[in-house]
């Protein structure tokens, strides 16, 4: 390894960056907030340029609290190779180890994503092969840079890794399609490190109806009326294993089925608030309230289409950090401070003015401070809430195993 700054340990990077960090943050935050003020409508509240004191406070908070992003995609099976190296400040990546260190982001869920395709034996086989290749890619990263990051498969490991001055890399799965009709694949994903599964993506699958049907795949508005029979088995098995159930991308009826069936709290790993942007991928207020009653968490997505709809003239204005924290504010108002977090969707479409990669993560904290959030509240939003849910999911699994409450269900290979 070279002796470049990005090759130092994470602890050294964090402790040595503060003066340069504050200056860079000031410039980025100022540009972002000017952009927002120029594109705002008359109904928008005026936005003040953050003070140096607030910028410094944000930097200090990122040094003190554990910060976690629940949803970052990887760019295929060549991730974590010389072809696409997340160990450098890579121009193609919004999340890499350098940008995480620069922005004070301690932990991230890297996502094994599989797009929806035909549901037959060949389709399931291709999806499984693709997923396994992406698992291998994610797991290569801590092997490439063991002095800078480690794989985390529990909340305790996340905390221990961060306390040791390294980045914690956790694994999520986006779309249950590669599970096929065999729960053994779900258990295999767990053994490979997956700690949440987004039940669907765009297009209905064998598990549930999606919020966005794909007519080109033969989808109607609804196929299962929510969860399929097999999908119900998937939910029970995820509870038994201790995997978080992710309802981002699922149809409302699928969401309500999961709420009714799951014995553990659930997550929306990268979603917005439908009251602010009426996108079918977002959660409405009834869903937010139900998520809070369930003990779960919505992780607000940094993707413009889910944050700010078109203007009355049909034009879409670029979303900013201000729009992002509007969704945080709304979710906190409806669900409560204990049920909101951050899931950027970087490298999967996410990225907005002022929060376009992980080096700009403190801009979110600046805006939270400007709106009056305290450090303990910011700590909850930046990772504490998600870790609490993860711990609760583990406790449900441990209790079920101990008492035999959630036995492994029979797999119906014809379901869904």
HELIX and SHEET records of a PDB file:
HELIX    1   1 UNK A    5  UNK A    7  5                                   3    
HELIX    2   2 UNK A   10  UNK A   16  1                                   7    
HELIX    3   3 UNK A   18  UNK A   39  1                                  22    
HELIX    4   4 UNK A   52  UNK A   64  1                                  13    
HELIX    5   5 UNK A   97  UNK A  103  1                                   7    
HELIX    6   6 UNK A  121  UNK A  144  1                                  24    
HELIX    7   7 UNK A  155  UNK A  163  1                                   9    
HELIX    8   8 UNK A  176  UNK A  179  5                                   4    
HELIX    9   9 UNK A  183  UNK A  191  1                                   9    
HELIX   10  10 UNK A  215  UNK A  217  5                                   3    
HELIX   11  11 UNK A  229  UNK A  241  1                                  13    
HELIX   12  12 UNK A  252  UNK A  261  1                                  10    
HELIX   13  13 UNK A  285  UNK A  294  1                                  10    
HELIX   14  14 UNK A  304  UNK A  306  5                                   3    
HELIX   15  15 UNK A  321  UNK A  335  1                                  15    
HELIX   16  16 UNK A  337  UNK A  339  5                                   3    
HELIX   17  17 UNK A  358  UNK A  360  5                                   3    
HELIX   18  18 UNK A  362  UNK A  370  1                                   9    
HELIX   19  19 UNK A  375  UNK A  379  1                                   5    
HELIX   20  20 UNK A  380  UNK A  384  3                                   5    
HELIX   21  21 UNK A  385  UNK A  403  1                                  19    
SHEET    1   A 4 UNK A  68  UNK A  73  0                                        
SHEET    2   A 4 UNK A 107  UNK A 113  1                                        
SHEET    3   A 4 UNK A 167  UNK A 174  1                                        
SHEET    4   A 4 UNK A 149  UNK A 151  1                                        
SHEET    1   B 5 UNK A  68  UNK A  73  0                                        
SHEET    2   B 5 UNK A 107  UNK A 113  1                                        
SHEET    3   B 5 UNK A 167  UNK A 174  1                                        
SHEET    4   B 5 UNK A 194  UNK A 198  1                                        
SHEET    5   B 5 UNK A 244  UNK A 246  1                                        
SHEET    1   C 3 UNK A 267  UNK A 271  0                                        
SHEET    2   C 3 UNK A 297  UNK A 300  1                                        
SHEET    3   C 3 UNK A 340  UNK A 342  1                                        
END                                                                             
